Amino acid sequence: MRHEEYMRQAALQSDCQDMVNSPPHYNQAGIECIDAIHAALGPDGFKHYCQGNILKYVWRYRYKNGVEDLAKAQWYLKQLIIKEEEDSEDEQ
């Protein structure tokens, strides 16, 4: 296989994978890495983890992955909002 053909096929495969919502390298034996992190850190620790990742991805987006990093920051922001809303419902 020529290099150009290999690169074209690799690009097609990466376009099919959702590297923001479900990157394949974060799922091992049916366990999502984010679920393991949440279980290990607990509710408050997980919210701090999300906050740190939001900062990281917004900080670096211009220098690394552009819009993909902004989408990752948005994903973590959505997770943080969900957890905050769940906490608010529990307090009522």
DSSP file (Angstrom, degrees, kcal/mol; ACC not computed):
  #  RESIDUE AA STRUCTURE BP1 BP2  ACC     N-H-->O    O-->H-N    N-H-->O    O-->H-N    TCO  KAPPA ALPHA  PHI   PSI    X-CA   Y-CA   Z-CA
    1    1 A M              0   0    0      0, 0.0     2,-0.1     0, 0.0     0, 0.0   0.000 360.0 360.0 360.0 133.5    0.0    0.0    0.0
    2    2 A R     >  -     0   0    0      1,-0.1     4,-2.4     4,-0.0     5,-0.2  -0.393 360.0-114.3 -75.6 155.9    1.4    3.4   -0.9
    3    3 A H  H  > S+     0   0    0      1,-0.2     4,-2.7     2,-0.2     5,-0.2   0.886 115.1  53.9 -58.4 -42.5    1.8    6.0    1.7
    4    4 A E  H  > S+     0   0    0      1,-0.2     4,-2.1     2,-0.2    -1,-0.2   0.906 109.9  47.3 -61.8 -41.3   -0.9    8.3    0.2
    5    5 A E  H  > S+     0   0    0      2,-0.2     4,-2.5     1,-0.2    -1,-0.2   0.911 111.6  51.0 -65.7 -42.5   -3.4    5.5    0.2
    6    6 A Y  H  X S+     0   0    0     -4,-2.4     4,-2.5     1,-0.2    -2,-0.2   0.930 110.9  48.2 -59.9 -46.3   -2.6    4.6    3.8
    7    7 A M  H  X S+     0   0    0     -4,-2.7     4,-2.2     1,-0.2    -1,-0.2   0.882 110.7  51.3 -64.1 -39.1   -3.0    8.3    4.9
    8    8 A R  H  X S+     0   0    0     -4,-2.1     4,-2.0    -5,-0.2    -1,-0.2   0.919 112.1  46.3 -64.3 -43.5   -6.3    8.6    3.1
    9    9 A Q  H  X S+     0   0    0     -4,-2.5     4,-2.2     2,-0.2    -2,-0.2   0.894 111.3  51.7 -66.3 -39.5   -7.6    5.4    4.8
   10   10 A A  H  X S+     0   0    0     -4,-2.5     4,-2.2     1,-0.2    -1,-0.2   0.899 109.3  50.6 -63.5 -40.0   -6.4    6.6    8.2
   11   11 A A  H  X S+     0   0    0     -4,-2.2     4,-1.8     1,-0.2    -1,-0.2   0.900 109.4  51.0 -65.0 -40.7   -8.1    9.9    7.8
   12   12 A L  H  X S+     0   0    0     -4,-2.0     4,-1.1     1,-0.2    -2,-0.2   0.903 110.5  49.1 -63.6 -40.8  -11.4    8.2    6.9
   13   13 A Q  H  X S+     0   0    0     -4,-2.2     4,-0.8     1,-0.2     3,-0.5   0.911 110.7  49.2 -65.8 -42.0  -11.2    6.0   10.0
   14   14 A S  H  < S+     0   0    0     -4,-2.2     3,-0.4     1,-0.2    -1,-0.2   0.818 105.8  58.0 -69.2 -28.9  -10.5    8.9   12.3
   15   15 A D  H  < S+     0   0    0     -4,-1.8    -1,-0.2     1,-0.2    -2,-0.2   0.808 103.6  54.0 -67.6 -28.3  -13.5   10.8   10.8
   16   16 A C  H  < S+     0   0    0     -4,-1.1     2,-0.3    -3,-0.5    -1,-0.2   0.707  95.6  81.0 -79.2 -20.4  -15.8    8.0   11.7
   17   17 A Q  S  < S-     0   0    0     -4,-0.8     2,-1.1    -3,-0.4     3,-0.0  -0.686  78.2-133.0 -91.9 139.7  -14.7    8.0   15.4
   18   18 A D     >  -     0   0    0      4,-0.4     4,-1.4    -2,-0.3    -3,-0.1  -0.771  24.4-179.0 -90.7  97.5  -16.2   10.5   17.8
   19   19 A M  T  4 S+     0   0    0     -2,-1.1    -1,-0.2    -5,-0.2    -4,-0.0   0.487  77.0  46.1 -80.1  -2.2  -13.0   11.7   19.6
   20   20 A V  T  4 S+     0   0    0      2,-0.1    -1,-0.2    -3,-0.0    -2,-0.1   0.842 122.0  25.3-101.4 -54.2  -15.0   14.1   21.9
   21   21 A N  T  4 S+     0   0    0      1,-0.2    -2,-0.1    54,-0.0    -3,-0.0   0.770 139.4   8.4 -87.6 -26.8  -18.0   12.1   23.2
   22   22 A S     <  -     0   0    0     -4,-1.4    -4,-0.4    10,-0.0    -1,-0.2  -0.349  67.4-174.1-154.8  65.4  -16.7    8.5   23.0
   23   23 A P    >   -     0   0    0      0, 0.0     3,-2.0     0, 0.0    -4,-0.1  -0.468  27.1-134.3 -65.5 131.9  -13.0    8.2   22.1
   24   24 A P  G >  S+     0   0    0      0, 0.0     3,-1.2     0, 0.0    -5,-0.0   0.773 100.1  64.2 -62.3 -26.7  -12.3    4.4   21.6
   25   25 A H  G 3  S+     0   0    0      1,-0.3     3,-0.0     3,-0.0    -3,-0.0   0.504  94.9  62.0 -77.3  -1.0   -9.1    4.5   23.7
   26   26 A Y  G <  S+     0   0    0     -3,-2.0     7,-2.8     1,-0.1     2,-0.5   0.143  90.2  76.3-106.5  18.3  -11.1    5.4   26.8
   27   27 A N  E <   +A   32   0A   0     -3,-1.2     2,-0.5     5,-0.2     5,-0.2  -0.939  55.1 170.9-131.8 110.7  -13.2    2.3   26.9
   28   28 A Q  E >  S-A   31   0A   0      3,-1.9     3,-2.1    -2,-0.5    -3,-0.0  -0.980  71.0 -13.1-122.7 128.3  -11.6   -0.9   28.1
   29   29 A A  T 3  S-     0   0    0     -2,-0.5    -1,-0.1     1,-0.3     3,-0.1   0.812 127.6 -55.8  54.0  34.2  -13.5   -4.1   28.8
   30   30 A G  T 3  S+     0   0    0      1,-0.2     2,-0.6    -3,-0.0    -1,-0.3   0.528 111.7 118.7  81.0   5.5  -16.8   -2.2   28.6
   31   31 A I  E <   -A   28   0A   0     -3,-2.1    -3,-1.9     4,-0.0     2,-0.3  -0.923  59.3-138.0-109.5 122.0  -15.8    0.3   31.3
   32   32 A E  E >>  -A   27   0A   0     -2,-0.6     4,-1.7    -5,-0.2     3,-0.6  -0.587  12.3-134.7 -74.9 135.4  -15.7    4.0   30.3
   33   33 A C  H 3> S+     0   0    0     -7,-2.8     4,-2.5    -2,-0.3     5,-0.2   0.882 104.8  57.7 -57.0 -40.7  -12.7    5.7   31.8
   34   34 A I  H 3> S+     0   0    0     -8,-0.3     4,-2.2     1,-0.2    -1,-0.2   0.851 105.0  51.2 -63.2 -34.0  -14.9    8.7   32.9
   35   35 A D  H <> S+     0   0    0     -3,-0.6     4,-2.2     2,-0.2    -1,-0.2   0.886 109.9  49.3 -68.9 -38.9  -17.1    6.4   34.9
   36   36 A A  H  X S+     0   0    0     -4,-1.7     4,-2.2     2,-0.2    -2,-0.2   0.895 110.9  50.2 -65.9 -39.7  -14.0    4.9   36.7
   37   37 A I  H  X S+     0   0    0     -4,-2.5     4,-2.6     2,-0.2     5,-0.3   0.930 110.5  49.6 -63.6 -45.2  -12.8    8.4   37.4
   38   38 A H  H  X S+     0   0    0     -4,-2.2     4,-2.0     1,-0.2     8,-0.2   0.915 112.1  48.1 -59.8 -43.8  -16.1    9.5   38.9
   39   39 A A  H  < S+     0   0    0     -4,-2.2    -1,-0.2     1,-0.2    -2,-0.2   0.887 115.0  45.4 -64.8 -38.8  -16.2    6.4   41.0
   40   40 A A  H  < S+     0   0    0     -4,-2.2    -2,-0.2     1,-0.2    -1,-0.2   0.872 120.2  37.6 -73.3 -37.4  -12.7    6.9   42.3
   41   41 A L  H  X S-     0   0    0     -4,-2.6     4,-0.7    -5,-0.2    -2,-0.2   0.714  99.1-139.5 -90.1 -22.0  -13.0   10.6   43.0
   42   42 A G  H  X  -     0   0    0     -4,-2.0     4,-2.4    -5,-0.3     5,-0.2  -0.133  42.2 -56.8  79.4 173.5  -16.5   10.8   44.3
   43   43 A P  H  > S+     0   0    0      0, 0.0     4,-1.8     0, 0.0    -1,-0.2   0.915 135.7  39.7 -59.2 -50.5  -19.1   13.6   43.5
   44   44 A D  H  > S+     0   0    0      1,-0.2     4,-2.0     2,-0.2     5,-0.2   0.924 116.4  50.2 -68.6 -42.9  -17.1   16.6   44.6
   45   45 A G  H  X S+     0   0    0     -4,-0.7     4,-2.2     1,-0.2    -1,-0.2   0.887 109.0  53.1 -60.8 -38.8  -13.7   15.3   43.3
   46   46 A F  H  X S+     0   0    0     -4,-2.4     4,-2.5     2,-0.2    -1,-0.2   0.893 106.5  51.8 -65.2 -39.1  -15.4   14.6   40.0
   47   47 A K  H  X S+     0   0    0     -4,-1.8     4,-2.3     2,-0.2    -1,-0.2   0.904 110.7  48.1 -64.2 -39.5  -16.7   18.2   39.7
   48   48 A H  H  X S+     0   0    0     -4,-2.0     4,-2.4     2,-0.2    -2,-0.2   0.884 109.4  53.8 -66.4 -37.3  -13.2   19.5   40.4
   49   49 A Y  H  X S+     0   0    0     -4,-2.2     4,-2.1     2,-0.2    -2,-0.2   0.925 109.4  47.9 -60.2 -46.0  -11.8   17.1   37.8
   50   50 A C  H  X S+     0   0    0     -4,-2.5     4,-2.4     1,-0.2    -2,-0.2   0.923 110.3  52.1 -60.8 -45.1  -14.3   18.5   35.2
   51   51 A Q  H  X S+     0   0    0     -4,-2.3     4,-2.1     1,-0.2    -1,-0.2   0.906 109.3  49.8 -60.1 -42.7  -13.5   22.1   36.1
   52   52 A G  H  X S+     0   0    0     -4,-2.4     4,-2.4     1,-0.2    -1,-0.2   0.891 110.9  49.0 -63.7 -39.8   -9.7   21.4   35.6
   53   53 A N  H  X S+     0   0    0     -4,-2.1     4,-2.6     2,-0.2     5,-0.3   0.862 107.3  55.2 -70.3 -34.7  -10.3   19.8   32.2
   54   54 A I  H  X S+     0   0    0     -4,-2.4     4,-2.2     2,-0.2     5,-0.3   0.957 111.2  45.3 -58.2 -49.7  -12.5   22.7   31.1
   55   55 A L  H  X S+     0   0    0     -4,-2.1     4,-2.5     1,-0.2    -2,-0.2   0.922 112.5  51.6 -59.6 -46.1   -9.6   25.1   31.9
   56   56 A K  H  X S+     0   0    0     -4,-2.4     4,-2.0     1,-0.2    -2,-0.2   0.941 112.6  43.4 -58.4 -50.7   -7.1   22.8   30.2
   57   57 A Y  H  X S+     0   0    0     -4,-2.6     4,-1.1     1,-0.2    -1,-0.2   0.863 115.7  47.0 -70.0 -35.4   -8.9   22.5   26.9
   58   58 A V  H  < S+     0   0    0     -4,-2.2     4,-0.4    -5,-0.3     3,-0.2   0.892 111.7  53.6 -68.9 -38.0   -9.9   26.2   26.7
   59   59 A W  H  < S+     0   0    0     -4,-2.5     3,-0.3    -5,-0.3    -2,-0.2   0.895 118.5  32.1 -61.4 -42.1   -6.3   27.1   27.6
   60   60 A R  H >X S+     0   0    0     -4,-2.0     3,-1.8    -5,-0.2     4,-1.5   0.518  85.5 101.2 -99.1  -5.0   -4.7   25.0   24.8
   61   61 A Y  T 3<>S+     0   0    0     -4,-1.1     5,-1.8     1,-0.3     8,-0.2   0.811  82.8  51.6 -57.4 -34.3   -7.2   25.1   22.0
   62   62 A R  T 345S+     0   0    0     -4,-0.4    -1,-0.3    -3,-0.3    -2,-0.1   0.733 118.1  38.0 -72.0 -20.3   -5.4   27.7   19.9
   63   63 A Y  T <45S+     0   0    0     -3,-1.8    -2,-0.2    -4,-0.1    -1,-0.2   0.563 127.5  17.8-109.6 -11.3   -2.1   25.8   20.1
   64   64 A K  T  <5S-     0   0    0     -4,-1.5    -3,-0.1    -3,-0.1    -2,-0.1   0.612 127.3  -3.5-125.6 -80.2   -3.1   22.2   19.8
   65   65 A N  T > 5S-     0   0    0      1,-0.3     3,-1.6    -5,-0.2     4,-0.3   0.285  71.5-158.4-114.4  10.4   -6.5   20.9   18.5
   66   66 A G  T >><S+     0   0    0     -5,-1.8     4,-1.4    -6,-0.3     3,-0.8  -0.212  75.0   7.3  56.6-128.9   -8.5   24.0   17.8
   67   67 A V  H 3> S+     0   0    0      1,-0.3     4,-2.5     2,-0.2    -1,-0.3   0.800 125.7  63.4 -61.1 -32.2  -12.3   23.4   17.7
   68   68 A E  H <> S+     0   0    0     -3,-1.6     4,-2.0     1,-0.2    -1,-0.3   0.912 103.7  48.5 -60.5 -40.5  -11.9   19.8   18.9
   69   69 A D  H <> S+     0   0    0     -3,-0.8     4,-2.3    -4,-0.3    -1,-0.2   0.876 109.7  51.9 -66.9 -36.3  -10.5   21.1   22.2
   70   70 A L  H  X S+     0   0    0     -4,-1.4     4,-2.3     2,-0.2    -2,-0.2   0.892 108.8  51.0 -65.1 -37.7  -13.3   23.5   22.6
   71   71 A A  H  X S+     0   0    0     -4,-2.5     4,-2.2     2,-0.2    -2,-0.2   0.880 109.2  50.7 -65.9 -37.2  -15.8   20.7   22.0
   72   72 A K  H  X S+     0   0    0     -4,-2.0     4,-2.2     2,-0.2    -2,-0.2   0.911 109.6  50.1 -66.0 -41.4  -14.0   18.7   24.7
   73   73 A A  H  X S+     0   0    0     -4,-2.3     4,-2.3     1,-0.2    -2,-0.2   0.910 110.5  50.7 -61.1 -41.3  -14.2   21.7   27.1
   74   74 A Q  H  X S+     0   0    0     -4,-2.3     4,-2.5     2,-0.2    -2,-0.2   0.887 107.1  53.9 -63.4 -39.7  -17.9   21.9   26.3
   75   75 A W  H  X S+     0   0    0     -4,-2.2     4,-2.0     1,-0.2    -2,-0.2   0.930 110.9  45.2 -60.9 -45.9  -18.3   18.2   27.0
   76   76 A Y  H  X S+     0   0    0     -4,-2.2     4,-2.4     1,-0.2    -1,-0.2   0.865 110.9  54.1 -67.1 -35.4  -16.8   18.6   30.5
   77   77 A L  H  X S+     0   0    0     -4,-2.3     4,-2.5     2,-0.2    -2,-0.2   0.912 107.5  50.5 -63.3 -41.8  -18.9   21.7   31.1
   78   78 A K  H  X S+     0   0    0     -4,-2.5     4,-2.5     2,-0.2    -2,-0.2   0.911 110.2  50.0 -61.9 -41.5  -22.0   19.8   30.3
   79   79 A Q  H  X S+     0   0    0     -4,-2.0     4,-2.3     2,-0.2    -2,-0.2   0.912 110.8  49.5 -61.9 -42.4  -20.9   17.1   32.7
   80   80 A L  H  X S+     0   0    0     -4,-2.4     4,-2.4     2,-0.2    -2,-0.2   0.904 110.8  49.5 -63.8 -41.9  -20.3   19.7   35.4
   81   81 A I  H  X S+     0   0    0     -4,-2.5     4,-2.7     2,-0.2     5,-0.2   0.922 109.9  51.4 -62.9 -44.4  -23.7   21.3   34.8
   82   82 A I  H  X S+     0   0    0     -4,-2.5     4,-2.4     1,-0.2    -2,-0.2   0.932 111.8  46.4 -58.5 -46.6  -25.4   17.9   35.1
   83   83 A K  H  X S+     0   0    0     -4,-2.3     4,-2.1     2,-0.2    -1,-0.2   0.888 112.7  49.6 -66.0 -39.0  -23.7   17.1   38.4
   84   84 A E  H  X S+     0   0    0     -4,-2.4     4,-2.2     2,-0.2    -1,-0.2   0.903 111.5  49.2 -65.5 -41.1  -24.5   20.5   39.8
   85   85 A E  H  X S+     0   0    0     -4,-2.7     4,-2.2     2,-0.2    -2,-0.2   0.899 110.1  51.3 -65.0 -39.9  -28.2   20.2   38.8
   86   86 A E  H  X S+     0   0    0     -4,-2.4     4,-2.1    -5,-0.2    -2,-0.2   0.909 110.3  49.3 -62.3 -41.1  -28.3   16.7   40.4
   87   87 A D  H  X S+     0   0    0     -4,-2.1     4,-1.5     1,-0.2    -2,-0.2   0.890 109.7  51.5 -64.9 -39.1  -26.9   18.2   43.6
   88   88 A S  H  X S+     0   0    0     -4,-2.2     4,-0.8     1,-0.2    -1,-0.2   0.896 110.0  49.2 -64.6 -39.7  -29.5   21.0   43.5
   89   89 A E  H >< S+     0   0    0     -4,-2.2     3,-0.6     1,-0.2    -1,-0.2   0.879 108.9  53.1 -66.4 -38.1  -32.3   18.5   43.1
   90   90 A D  H 3< S+     0   0    0     -4,-2.1    -1,-0.2     1,-0.2    -2,-0.2   0.817 105.5  54.9 -66.5 -30.4  -30.9   16.4   46.0
   91   91 A E  H 3<        0   0    0     -4,-1.5    -1,-0.2     1,-0.2    -2,-0.2   0.702 360.0 360.0 -76.8 -19.7  -30.9   19.4   48.3
   92   92 A Q    <<        0   0    0     -4,-0.8    -1,-0.2    -3,-0.6    -2,-0.2   0.463 360.0 360.0 -83.3 360.0  -34.6   20.2   47.7
